[in-house]
Amino acid sequence: MLHKSPRPLVLCGPSGSGKSTLIKKLFDEFPDKFGFSVSHTTRQPRPGEEDGKHYHFISKTKMEDDISKGEFIETAVFSNNLYGTSKKAVETVINSGKICVLDIEMQGVKQIKNTSLNPLLIFIKPPSVEELERRLRARKTETEESLQRRLNTSIEEIKFGDEPGNFHRVIVNDDVEKAYRELREFILQELK
């Protein structure tokens, strides 16, 4: 970690804020500039997810073991599954000469601030909780109970996103093209 590599980018935002769409647009436009840090998870793959591409799927025992050995930068627990960013995943991207992009949750953001990575922190915010609920319902992937749980978490996350000093930039995603332009300008400005 001694060589001067560009600061990693951390994107955070509630489920349904459009984070993944914005990250995808960034990679489509700058395939050689950015690299995605693939997180680890102990949950089962969803249909269409590939190991090593969407996530590194790992057993709970192995992941707990690796965490205790200090191999993770940040970890979080969601619906009884562990999620985390390994040091190796970030180093792989940095060593390939790309800017490392991380998509992490609120718990992870708090942890990553205590590392030497010095990331650029960006919060993607939905226009409102009502709009967020509409987007999540439209996915039709949630039970009513899990939807309510997600919304409660989102309200906490939005509060955290709005707190001064937590993020370098907060982008409201009420229009994907507009949000992307703002994200792009901010990143390119910062990376100069």
C-alpha positions in Angstrom: 0.0 0.0 0.0 3.0 2.3 -0.2 2.8 3.3 -3.8 0.6 6.3 -4.5 -2.5 4.8 -6.0 -5.7 6.8 -6.6 -8.2 6.9 -3.8 -10.8 4.1 -3.8 -14.3 5.2 -4.5 -16.9 4.1 -2.0 -20.6 4.3 -3.0 -23.2 3.8 -0.3 -26.9 4.2 -0.4 -30.1 2.3 0.5 -31.3 -0.7 -1.5 -33.3 0.8 -4.4 -31.4 4.1 -4.5 -30.0 3.2 -7.9 -26.5 2.7 -6.8 -25.9 -0.4 -9.0 -27.3 1.4 -12.1 -24.9 4.3 -11.5 -21.9 2.0 -10.9 -22.8 0.1 -14.1 -22.9 3.4 -16.1 -19.5 4.4 -14.8 -18.0 1.0 -15.8 -19.6 1.1 -19.2 -18.2 4.6 -19.9 -14.7 4.0 -18.4 -14.0 0.2 -18.6 -10.3 0.8 -18.3 -10.3 3.3 -15.5 -12.4 1.6 -12.7 -12.3 -1.8 -11.2 -15.0 -3.3 -8.9 -14.0 -4.8 -5.6 -16.0 -8.0 -5.4 -17.4 -8.5 -2.0 -17.7 -11.8 -0.1 -21.0 -13.1 1.2 -22.2 -16.2 3.0 -25.6 -16.1 1.4 -26.6 -18.4 -1.4 -26.2 -17.2 -5.0 -29.3 -15.8 -6.6 -30.2 -17.0 -10.1 -27.7 -15.6 -12.7 -25.1 -14.6 -10.1 -21.6 -15.9 -10.8 -19.0 -16.6 -8.1 -16.1 -14.2 -8.4 -18.1 -11.8 -10.5 -21.1 -10.7 -8.5 -19.7 -12.0 -5.1 -17.2 -14.4 -3.8 -19.6 -16.9 -2.2 -18.0 -18.4 0.9 -19.1 -20.5 3.9 -19.9 -18.8 7.2 -17.1 -20.8 9.0 -14.4 -19.9 6.5 -15.5 -16.2 6.4 -15.5 -16.0 10.2 -12.1 -17.5 10.3 -10.8 -15.1 7.7 -12.3 -12.1 9.6 -10.6 -13.2 12.8 -7.3 -13.4 10.8 -7.8 -9.7 9.9 -8.2 -10.4 6.2 -11.3 -8.1 5.8 -11.4 -4.3 5.6 -15.1 -4.2 6.5 -17.8 -6.6 7.3 -21.6 -6.3 7.9 -24.4 -8.7 8.8 -27.7 -8.6 6.9 -30.5 -11.0 7.4 -28.2 -13.5 9.1 -25.7 -13.4 6.3 -22.2 -12.0 6.5 -21.0 -9.6 3.8 -17.5 -8.0 3.5 -14.6 -6.5 1.6 -11.4 -8.4 1.7 -8.0 -6.7 1.6 -7.1 -9.0 -1.3 -10.2 -8.0 -3.4 -9.2 -4.3 -3.1 -5.5 -5.0 -3.8 -6.4 -7.0 -6.9 -8.0 -4.0 -8.4 -5.4 -1.5 -7.3 -2.6 -3.8 -8.6 -4.3 -3.9 -12.0 -3.8 -0.1 -12.2 -7.5 0.7 -11.9 -9.4 2.9 -9.4 -11.1 0.6 -7.0 -14.9 1.0 -6.6 -16.6 -0.4 -3.5 -20.3 -0.6 -3.0 -20.7 -0.9 0.8 -23.3 -0.5 3.5 -23.4 2.0 6.3 -21.7 -0.3 8.8 -18.9 -0.8 6.3 -18.4 2.9 5.7 -17.9 3.5 9.4 -15.2 0.8 9.4 -13.4 1.8 6.2 -12.9 5.3 7.6 -10.6 3.7 10.2 -8.3 2.3 7.5 -5.4 3.8 5.6 -7.4 3.6 2.3 -8.6 7.2 2.5 -11.5 6.6 0.2 -13.7 9.1 -1.6 -17.1 8.6 0.0 -20.3 9.2 -2.0 -23.8 8.7 -0.8 -26.6 7.9 -3.3 -29.9 9.1 -1.9 -33.4 8.3 -3.2 -35.6 11.4 -3.7 -37.9 10.2 -0.9 -38.7 7.1 1.2 -42.0 6.9 -0.7 -40.2 6.7 -4.0 -37.8 4.1 -2.5 -40.7 2.0 -1.4 -42.3 2.2 -4.9 -39.0 1.1 -6.5 -38.6 -1.8 -4.1 -42.2 -2.9 -4.6 -41.7 -2.8 -8.4 -38.8 -5.3 -8.1 -41.3 -7.9 -6.6 -38.4 -9.7 -4.8 -39.5 -8.9 -1.3 -42.1 -10.2 1.2 -44.0 -7.5 3.0 -42.0 -8.2 6.1 -38.6 -8.0 4.4 -39.7 -4.9 2.5 -40.6 -3.2 5.8 -37.3 -4.2 7.3 -35.5 -2.8 4.3 -37.4 0.5 4.5 -36.6 0.8 8.2 -32.9 0.2 7.4 -33.1 2.7 4.6 -34.5 5.5 6.9 -31.4 4.9 9.1 -29.1 5.0 6.1 -30.6 8.2 4.8 -30.1 9.8 8.2 -26.5 8.7 8.2 -26.0 9.9 4.6 -27.4 13.4 5.5 -25.1 13.8 8.5 -22.4 16.4 7.7 -18.9 15.0 7.6 -20.0 11.4 6.8 -19.6 11.7 3.0 -17.7 13.9 0.6 -20.7 14.1 -1.7 -24.4 13.3 -1.5 -26.2 12.7 -4.8 -30.0 12.6 -5.0 -31.0 10.1 -7.6 -34.4 11.4 -8.8 -33.3 11.2 -12.4 -30.7 8.6 -13.4 -29.0 10.7 -16.2 -28.8 13.8 -14.0 -27.5 11.8 -11.0 -24.9 10.1 -13.2 -23.7 13.4 -14.7 -23.2 14.7 -11.1 -21.4 11.5 -10.0 -19.1 11.6 -13.1 -18.2 15.2 -12.7 -17.5 14.8 -9.0 -15.3 11.7 -9.5 -13.3 13.1 -12.5 -12.8 16.4 -10.6 -11.5 14.6 -7.5 -9.3 12.2 -9.4 -7.4 14.9 -11.3 
